[in-house]
Amino acid sequence: MLKAWYSFLLCWLSLQLEANPGLKVRITQKGLDYGRKVGMELMKQAVLKETFPSWSGQESFSIVKVNYVISRLRVNAVDFPETSASFIPGTGISLSVAHASATIRADWRMNAWLLKDQGGITVSISGLFIAVIFKVSRDSTGRLSMLLHNCQLSINSVKVKLNGGSSWIYSFLSGYLEKPIHTKLDKNLCLNIKYKIQMMDAQLRKHKVLSQIDAFAQIDYSLVSSPAVFKSHINLDLKGTVYPVGNHTDPPFVPAPFALPNQGDSMLYLGVSSYFLKSASLAYYRAGAFNITISKELATTFNLNTALFKDFVPEIALSYATACPVLLKLMATSPPAVSLNADICILQITGCVKVFAVLPNSTTQCIFTGNLTASTRANLTITKQKLIISLLLKRFQFSLLHSTLGFSKMSLVENFLSYALRSAVIPVINDKLGKGFPLLNLAHTTLTGPVIKMNQGHLVISSDVHYKHKEGGDEDLHSPLKMRKMVKICCSLLLLSLLSGQLNANPGLKVRITQKGLEYAKEVGMEILKQNMEKEHFPDLSGYEKFGLGNVKYNISRIHVTAVEFPSASISLIPGTGIKLVIGNVSLTINMNWNIRTWMFKDSGRSTVYISKVFVTAIFSTPLDNTGDTSISLTSCRTTSGDIDIKLDGKSGFLHNFFIKYLKKPIHRSLVTNSCPNIRSGIQLIDEDFRSLNVLMPIDDLAEVDYSLNSLPAVFQPFIDLDLKGIVHPAGNYSGPPFVAAPFTIPDQRDSMLYLAFSEYFFQTSSFAYYTAGAFNITIAEETCSYFNISTEVFGSIIPEVAKYSVTPYPVMLKLTATEIPIVSLEQDSFTVEIQGSMEVLAVLPDSTTQSLFTMNIAANTSIALNIFDQKLMGSLCLNRLQFSLAHSNVGFFEISLLENILSYILQTEVIPSANAKLSKGFPLPNLANVTLTRPHITIVQGYMLISTDVHYKH
């Protein structure tokens, strides 16, 4: 009843399994570099053979229009002095060509008012840079697929030299041809690369993943998952199953996980699991290839007849007065068992043998039958791109089932059969095995110096590769070649290395402040400035002014601004420079005490000063300091003072008007000389606040995010862009992640004050940081399971093998471990995370020790819903798909699909809520004091997530 209830409750969680690979292929940086080297010459030849379409157009010069036609364009010379290739973890391959040059010849024809001419043209292109990133993946049929991820192009110079025609128009026409040629190259080169990659992808989709071994068997080389790209290599996981011809039923066992060594000395590593060899054994067994009949004609080392038994089994020789030919029929009763251990491969053959005498009338008579077990050692070599296996008999056992004669010594029979196996049977088998198992077929490519290393459960072939022409011998790289021939080399993708390269460090986060944001900042700033000025305590002013032969000494104290107005203020962006602030027609009302003294008289009192028509123009720049902090400085300032009117409280008359004249001068001078320095001091205070902001913000105890500037702010007319590093580090560990940020661009939107664009790289570094910190490793025990008690009884009710293994019910502990860095993918309206891991199920014994029952591989596809609360980016995880496969079992083999429901339920009710509890703590967004985001809106697009928001300042 319990099992039925679980099935009813959890049936919607049933998911399809994903198998481990039987074969692994690794291409290292060394292999990538070789592919780039060979591919460069091949591409050079392809470019020299390339044909280009004619094009025409029109350029205007003052009121004159020049129509032109460029035809018969061909490349005469090309040089790629600097090329590089690298792997982009989680994405694909980055490829580049720098400082490339080319010489192109063509025919030209032009037609202008009162002028026609034609001739030849030589175009010299220099300083060409092409950078390409393309993504590799697996298509639905298990074939390799490639997509162009990014293409960047720049051309330093295009020079045109005209030949033929009227010499006096050469200089006139050259300038008008350089521009359209430059434009055409800028526009079409990346499109041409995209087209070539699409053609390659189409060829890959036609590539056969089933390879014929012989008349008995085929190998399935399809991909079981998308290629895994790391910084130093790319891994291809292939199905690696051998089937009988025409029968593609999977074998009744699954591949065990295995790993290739962490080495990069060779170009290519091929991992062959014992599953591959076992499936081959099963395929040949099902095809009857292990059923062998040895007759007189096939026995080359001895005369196979009854007389031969004289020395081994005398009873047989005595029973046949006339020597009769003998037939040996061997039949495997089960698929031969393959065992791979360190430096040794064992093939255990279990079968039966029947020995017949061929009588003179051509009928046969059974002499005896028996069971045999033969243990053979398999020696492995590689010849002509094939894995060759040869067997050597090590041990042999025989048991008699039936005999028409009585044998005095069974050991003599065993000796004869052992001799027959070594001399006749094993050579026949080795002759078949000598045809070899075809390794991955790379067109015109041979393995050089292959080394086979046998390990527990798998063997590894490490090898370099060499490209040669199909007629034999080394390839003449100056002979004509077709680019499509290289599709299969290094899984095709390596030979695009000439087209791309490593990009400069791109930001993980972009911040855009729009004109709307600046206007709000201006309004808030003006109000803050007004409040601060009205609260400010200004220093006293004292000095003297010349008056006739004497001086008028003055002292102005207790200066206080009682009112200030900014009726006209504007703020704008100066492209490439910074921010311009203009404050116009400022008016101030100031109260102060005054004191004036001359040699003839003195007086003092209180006064009110009215200042109007003050104008201030300031330009601020936003440089990058050496720590990556945001910085601001005053680069230009100009102040013009307006009218000053002074009213002396309770005073009037000629003398006091005289005093006012001499009070205006110091006030005017102070206003002119001190306004810009005071503005500079204020900007310096703001700059100090910027520098005091923590560019490293802790997320929690495990990780922190780096919000330092990646480059100088880019100032445009409608907005200013700040490129931030946007890297999440494990707490205290600031080494860079094993991948780089891809370039991305914020859309041209200005409706909001602020835009924050988080790239896929930002989230991928988060994944890496938490993976490094072990945050994805979770233990679920009986005391932490919220919804039901998990025990061996629960598992035993579903899997009989568990019930047999653990008769007494014990609590169960589940240990979930991420085996790889979770992969983050941002697509249109979709945020997904692919998690590869393992789940070990352990029984908790009464003495608190644990005993492993079985371990599973898990592949989970999850979606994340995002929201913003309290200045933090928060997420909620939702499980989309789940796949299990059995990795190891101490209770015996069982169908893992029986457990899918309950395990899915545990993940849904325990693991996902635990992950969401962590995600609810949120990622702190870049934060300015007293500023909150208002009405933030999140949009997810290809490669990044965009937050558009207004802001609100609260004191």
SULUR-V365966 format. One line per field, one symbol per residue. psi: psi as a letter, one per 20 degrees, with the letter a starting at -180 (. if undefined). burial: + if it has 9 or more other ideal C-beta (glycine too) atoms within 8 Angstrom, else -. A space follows every 10 residues. Layout:
BEGIN
psi=???
burial=???
END
This chain:
BEGIN
psi=ggghgggghj hiiprqqpqq qhqpppprhg hghghggghg hghghghhiq qqqqqrapqp odjppopqpp rlpqphqqpn hpqqqrpopi fcppqqpqkq qqppqrqqpq orpjpqrrbq pppoprkppp pppqpqapri jjqpqqqphq pqpqpgqopp ppqaaohijg hghghihggh ggggghhhgh hggggghhgg hhhhhippio ppgbihqqpo kqpirqqopr hirppooqgl ppqqpiokpq rkrqqqqrqq qmqjhrhppo porhgghghg ggghghijij oppoahhinh ironrhhhig ignhhghhio hppqqppoop ppiqpppppp rojqppoopp aqpppqporh jjrqppgqqr qqpppqpppp rppljqoppp qopgqpqppp gqpirpphoh hhghgghggh ghhggghggh hghihqpprp oopkpqpplq ppoproirqp opqrqpprqh iqrqpoijqp qphihjhipl khihjjhiia rpqrpqqipp ppprhghggg hgggghgggg ghhiiqoqqq pqbqqpocia qoqqpprlpp ohqppmhopq prpopifcpp ppoqlqqqpp qrqqpqpaih rqrraqrppo prlppppqpq qmrpriijqp qqqoippppp qcqpppoppj qrrgghhggg gihhghgggh gghigghhgg gghhgghhgg hipoioppgb ihqqpokqph rqqoprgirp ppoqglppqq piokqqrkrr pqqrppqmqj hrhppooorh gghhhggggh ghijijoppo rhiiohhrpp rhgghhihoh hghhhngppq qqppopppir ppppporokp oqppppaqop pqporhjjrq ppgrpqqpop pqqppqrppl kqoqqppppg qppqqpgqpi jrqrohhhig ghhggghhig gghgghhghi hrpprppqpj pqpplqpppp aoirppppqr rppp.
burial=-----++--+ --+++-++++ ++++++++++ ++++++-+++ ++++++++-- ---+----+- ----++++++ +-+++--+-+ --+++++++- ++++++++++ ++++++++++ -+----++++ ++++++++++ +++++++++- -+++++++++ +++-+--+-+ ++--+---++ --++-+++++ ++-+++--++ --++-+++++ +-+++-+-+- +-+--+++++ +++++-++++ --++++++++ +++++----- ----++-+-+ -----+++++ ++++++++++ +++++++--+ ++++++-++- ---+++-++- -++-+++--+ ---+++++++ ++--++++++ +---++++++ +++++++++- -----+++++ ++++++++++ -+---+++++ +++--+-+-+ --+-+-+--- -+++++++++ ++++++++++ -++--++++- -++++-+--+ -++++--+++ +++++--++- ----+----- +-+--+++++ ++++++++++ +-+--+++++ ++++++++++ ++-+-+--++ --++------ +---+----- -++++++-++ +--+-+--+- ++++---+++ ++++++++++ ++++++++-- --+-++++++ ++-+++++++ ++-----+++ ++++--+-+- ++-+-+-+-- +----+--++ -+++++++-+ ++--++--++ --+--++-++ +-+-+++-+- -+++++++++ --+-++--++ ++++++++++ +-------++ ++-+-+---+ -+++++++++ ++++++++++ +-+--++-++ ++--+----+ ++-+++-++- +++-++---+ ++++++++-- ++++++---+ ++++++++++ +++++----- -+++++++++ ++++-+-+-- -++++++++- -++++++-+- +--+-+--++ ++++++++++ ++-+++-++- -++++-+--- +-+--+-+-+ +--+++++++ +----
END
